Amino acid sequence: MSEQQRPHRPIRSFVLREGRLTPGQQRAFDTLWPTWGVEYAQMPLDFAELFGNDNPVFVEIGFGNGESLADMARRHPERNYLGIEVHGPGVGHLLLKLEESGCTNVRVARHDAIEVLDHMIPAASLSGVYLFFPDPWHKKRHHKRRILQRSFLDKIARALKPGGFFHAATDWEHYAEHMMDVLSSDAQRFENRAGPGNYTPRPDDRPLTKFEQRGHRLGHGVWDLIFTRRR
């Protein structure tokens, strides 16, 4: 097969290294997934049908172990949340947290976020998108793997309602600078809530994780960026 005939493989922002599920996480998939899980399909979701109400919808991309998402959902029952994560143990952990809290305003998709954005999120349907502590891919040769690129921003712009926001956070200063450059370069569609070139102090809406608390004790910085979709 020639190079021209080879199918195009998109560059992934993640490497799928599946850890072993704990017995509890396996039980979560067996018994809780039917309640909170959303199967990937190449068709737009009907959020009113999915959640059973017309509350605003917020998406967290790459929620890790789901602690932040579960906390936000518990504190904001007036909002609906869709969490997207590819790693099974993290998804299982979140399902257990949702069972523990009894949250009914969360749904979970275990799939590549790019494909979910492309095929399952209706245009102008989201009130907010969160991207907390994505893999920084700190080596220069791996920068192309960073999820926050102009092509990704196009997908966010399509999915957000006018006035909706995109909130990113990272503990890698160079990645924060990259994020600021990408977001600021699209001033026609996005406005920096903190003013041009400024980072936002951590809002109360973003839970302080144990990972972040440890980083603060070690003197590590964290940078938040919140950009609003222009009307």
C-alpha positions as CSV (number, residue, x, y, z in Angstrom):
1,M,0.0,0.0,0.0
2,S,1.4,3.4,-0.9
3,E,1.6,6.3,1.4
4,Q,-1.3,8.0,-0.4
5,Q,-3.5,5.0,0.0
6,R,-2.8,4.6,3.7
7,P,-5.9,5.6,5.8
8,H,-5.4,8.9,7.8
9,R,-4.9,8.3,11.5
10,P,-5.6,11.3,13.6
11,I,-3.0,12.3,16.2
12,R,-4.3,11.3,19.7
13,S,-3.9,13.5,22.7
14,F,-3.9,10.4,24.9
15,V,-2.2,7.0,25.2
16,L,-4.6,4.3,26.2
17,R,-2.8,2.4,29.0
18,E,-5.5,0.4,30.6
19,G,-5.0,-0.3,34.2
20,R,-6.7,-3.2,35.8
21,L,-10.1,-2.5,37.2
22,T,-10.7,-3.1,40.9
23,P,-13.6,-5.4,41.9
24,G,-15.6,-2.3,42.8
25,Q,-14.9,-0.6,39.4
26,Q,-15.9,-3.8,37.6
27,R,-19.1,-3.9,39.6
28,A,-19.7,-0.3,38.6
29,F,-19.5,-1.1,34.9
30,D,-21.7,-4.2,35.4
31,T,-24.4,-2.6,37.4
32,L,-24.1,1.2,37.2
33,W,-23.2,1.9,33.6
34,P,-26.9,1.4,32.4
35,T,-27.9,4.2,34.7
36,W,-25.2,6.8,34.0
37,G,-23.4,5.6,30.9
38,V,-23.8,6.9,27.4
39,E,-22.8,4.6,24.5
40,Y,-20.9,6.3,21.7
41,A,-22.9,6.7,18.5
42,Q,-22.4,8.8,15.4
43,M,-25.6,10.8,16.0
44,P,-26.3,13.9,18.1
45,L,-27.6,13.5,21.6
46,D,-31.0,14.8,22.7
47,F,-30.0,16.4,26.0
48,A,-33.6,17.0,27.1
49,E,-34.3,13.3,26.6
50,L,-31.0,12.1,28.1
51,F,-31.3,14.1,31.3
52,G,-35.1,14.3,31.5
53,N,-35.0,18.2,31.8
54,D,-34.0,21.3,30.0
55,N,-31.3,22.4,32.4
56,P,-28.0,23.8,30.9
57,V,-25.4,21.2,29.9
58,F,-21.7,21.3,30.8
59,V,-19.1,18.9,29.5
60,E,-15.8,17.9,31.2
61,I,-13.3,16.5,28.9
62,G,-10.8,14.0,30.4
63,F,-12.2,13.9,33.9
64,G,-9.5,11.6,35.3
65,N,-10.9,9.8,38.4
66,G,-14.0,12.0,38.3
67,E,-13.6,13.6,41.7
68,S,-14.0,17.2,40.4
69,L,-16.9,16.3,38.2
70,A,-18.8,14.5,41.0
71,D,-18.2,17.5,43.3
72,M,-19.4,20.0,40.7
73,A,-22.5,17.9,40.0
74,R,-23.3,17.6,43.7
75,R,-23.0,21.3,44.3
76,H,-25.0,22.3,41.2
77,P,-28.1,20.1,40.9
78,E,-29.6,22.8,38.6
79,R,-27.0,21.9,35.9
80,N,-26.5,18.8,33.8
81,Y,-23.0,17.4,33.2
82,L,-21.6,15.1,30.6
83,G,-18.2,13.6,31.5
84,I,-15.9,12.2,28.8
85,E,-13.0,9.9,29.6
86,V,-11.2,7.0,27.8
87,H,-9.6,5.3,30.8
88,G,-11.7,2.6,32.3
89,P,-10.5,2.8,36.0
90,G,-11.3,6.5,36.1
91,V,-14.8,5.9,34.6
92,G,-15.4,3.1,37.1
93,H,-14.3,5.4,40.0
94,L,-16.7,8.1,38.9
95,L,-19.6,5.7,38.6
96,L,-19.0,4.6,42.2
97,K,-18.9,8.3,43.3
98,L,-22.2,8.9,41.6
99,E,-23.8,5.9,43.2
100,E,-22.5,7.2,46.6
101,S,-23.8,10.7,46.1
102,G,-27.0,9.8,44.3
103,C,-26.4,12.4,41.6
104,T,-28.9,12.2,38.8
105,N,-27.5,15.1,36.7
106,V,-24.4,13.4,35.3
107,R,-23.9,11.1,32.3
108,V,-20.6,9.5,31.3
109,A,-19.2,8.7,27.9
110,R,-16.2,6.4,27.7
111,H,-14.8,7.4,24.3
112,D,-12.4,9.7,22.5
113,A,-13.6,13.3,23.3
114,I,-12.8,14.5,19.8
115,E,-15.1,12.0,18.2
116,V,-17.8,12.7,20.8
117,L,-17.6,16.4,20.0
118,D,-17.7,15.7,16.3
119,H,-20.6,13.3,16.3
120,M,-22.6,13.5,19.5
121,I,-22.7,17.1,20.7
122,P,-25.3,19.3,18.9
123,A,-24.2,22.7,17.6
124,A,-24.6,25.6,20.1
125,S,-25.9,23.2,22.8
126,L,-23.4,23.6,25.7
127,S,-23.2,26.2,28.4
128,G,-19.7,25.3,29.3
129,V,-16.8,23.1,28.6
130,Y,-14.1,22.1,31.1
131,L,-10.6,20.9,30.4
132,F,-8.7,20.4,33.7
133,F,-5.1,19.3,33.7
134,P,-4.8,17.6,30.3
135,D,-1.6,15.8,29.5
136,P,1.0,18.6,28.8
137,W,3.1,16.4,26.4
138,H,6.0,18.6,27.6
139,K,8.6,17.3,25.2
140,K,8.8,19.5,22.1
141,R,8.4,16.6,19.7
142,H,5.2,15.7,21.4
143,H,3.6,19.1,21.4
144,K,1.5,18.1,18.4
145,R,-0.3,15.7,20.7
146,R,-1.6,18.4,23.0
147,I,-5.4,18.5,22.8
148,L,-5.7,22.2,22.8
149,Q,-4.9,23.1,19.2
150,R,-6.8,25.4,16.8
151,S,-8.7,22.4,15.3
152,F,-9.9,21.5,18.8
153,L,-10.9,25.1,19.4
154,D,-13.0,24.9,16.3
155,K,-15.0,22.0,17.8
156,I,-15.5,23.9,21.1
157,A,-16.7,27.0,19.3
158,R,-19.2,25.0,17.4
159,A,-20.5,23.2,20.5
160,L,-20.8,26.2,22.8
161,K,-23.9,28.4,23.0
162,P,-23.2,32.2,22.5
163,G,-22.2,33.4,26.0
164,G,-21.0,29.9,27.0
165,F,-17.5,29.4,28.3
166,F,-14.4,27.3,27.9
167,H,-12.5,26.8,31.1
168,A,-9.0,25.2,31.0
169,A,-6.5,24.6,33.8
170,T,-2.9,23.3,33.9
171,D,0.0,23.1,36.3
172,W,2.5,23.3,33.5
173,E,3.5,26.9,32.8
174,H,4.6,26.3,29.2
175,Y,1.4,24.6,28.4
176,A,-0.5,27.5,30.0
177,E,1.3,29.8,27.7
178,H,0.4,27.6,24.7
179,M,-3.2,27.6,25.8
180,M,-3.2,31.4,26.1
181,D,-1.7,31.7,22.6
182,V,-4.2,29.4,21.0
183,L,-7.3,30.9,22.7
184,S,-6.1,34.5,22.3
185,S,-5.5,34.0,18.6
186,D,-9.3,33.5,18.1
187,A,-10.5,36.8,19.4
188,Q,-13.3,36.9,16.8
189,R,-15.0,34.0,18.6
190,F,-13.6,34.0,22.1
191,E,-13.1,36.7,24.8
192,N,-10.8,36.3,27.8
193,R,-12.9,36.9,30.9
194,A,-9.8,38.1,32.8
195,G,-8.8,40.5,30.0
196,P,-6.3,40.1,27.2
197,G,-3.3,38.0,28.1
198,N,-4.5,37.5,31.7
199,Y,-5.1,34.2,33.6
200,T,-8.1,33.9,35.9
201,P,-7.7,33.2,39.6
202,R,-9.1,29.8,40.4
203,P,-12.9,30.2,40.5
204,D,-14.9,28.5,43.3
205,D,-16.6,26.5,40.5
206,R,-13.4,24.5,40.0
207,P,-12.9,22.1,42.9
208,L,-9.4,22.1,44.5
209,T,-8.1,18.5,43.9
210,K,-5.8,16.6,46.2
211,F,-3.2,16.6,43.4
212,E,-3.4,20.4,43.2
213,Q,-3.2,20.8,47.0
214,R,0.0,18.8,46.9
215,G,1.3,20.9,44.1
216,H,0.7,24.1,46.1
217,R,2.6,22.6,49.1
218,L,5.5,21.9,46.7
219,G,5.4,25.4,45.3
220,H,3.9,24.5,41.9
221,G,1.7,27.0,40.1
222,V,-1.7,26.4,38.5
223,W,-3.0,28.5,35.7
224,D,-6.7,28.9,34.9
225,L,-8.0,30.3,31.6
226,I,-11.7,31.1,31.0
227,F,-12.8,32.3,27.6
228,T,-16.4,33.2,26.7
229,R,-17.9,32.3,23.3
230,R,-18.9,35.7,21.7
231,R,-22.5,36.2,20.7
